[in-house]
Amino acid sequence: MNLLPRIAEVTEENLADHPGAICFINPKNEYYDLKVGWLKDQFKLGMRIKLIYIDGEKSPKGFIEYVPGEFCWRPVKAEGYLFIHCLWTHDKKYRNSGLGKKLIDEAENDASGMNGVAVLTSDGSFMVNSKIFLKNGYKLTETSGKDQLLVKQFRSAPLPVFNKSGQDLSNYKGLTIIYSRQCPWVARFIEEVKPVLESENLKPDFIEIKTHTDAQRAPSLYGVFNLIYDGKLLADRYISTTRFLNIINKEIK
């Protein structure tokens, strides 16, 4: 397939021109603005977002978000590295056409002068799979359950590692929901679940992760969503209200 891909960098100034940067949330949706507000704060700390467009297609077909490691929103210690938060490519028509590699190349080019690039991948939902990084020279350095930490080093330096300082769940009593606006789907869940909580007579503690420092101490590696009951992690990714009810009926009632 003879593609003509174009990379566009998203900034605070042109964010309105690239609604695809907000994770498939319609710009008219109230949760869109929550992510926009979060992004504006992160741009000041060096976060970069790049989209890949194909000539003749209106919407972007790929996305990458990365930040200097010391400001990453995952429980990872990666100072001196560039850290990739998210990578996706969209549309089966362009599968295996090299779009993901082009986005990874963008991150690696922007990491010039740093120790390398790190990324947290997963066999679960809402995170990129490790295969594309392994094919592009990244090395597996740590695993935890379904999640993996991968690194491509540019020079000799201490490797990034999981930060396990927040993974002692014994202090969480009752039902606790820890979340961040980094993911607009998580922010959406927080509002959608409130009527369900009322109908089920549940009163969880809500804890919002507001800084990268707090995100690096989150109970789970995805970091920005954690559903905990009496010290047990019940969910670590965005879930629907139906899935939430299923978990409640199984684990609490």
Secondary structure, DSSP 8 states (H G I E B T S, - for coil): ----EEEEEE-TTTGGG-GGGGTT--TTSHHHHHHHHHHHHHHTTT-EEEEEEETT-SS-SEEEEEEEGGG-SSSEE-TTEEEEEEEEE--GGGTTSSHHHHHHHHHHHHTTTSSEEEEEEESSTTS--SHHHHTTT-EEEEEETTEEEEEEESSS----EE--TT--GGG--SEEEEE-TTSHHHHHHHHHHHHHHHHTT---EEEE--SHHHHTT-SSSS-SEEEEETTEEEESS---HHHHHHHHHHHT-
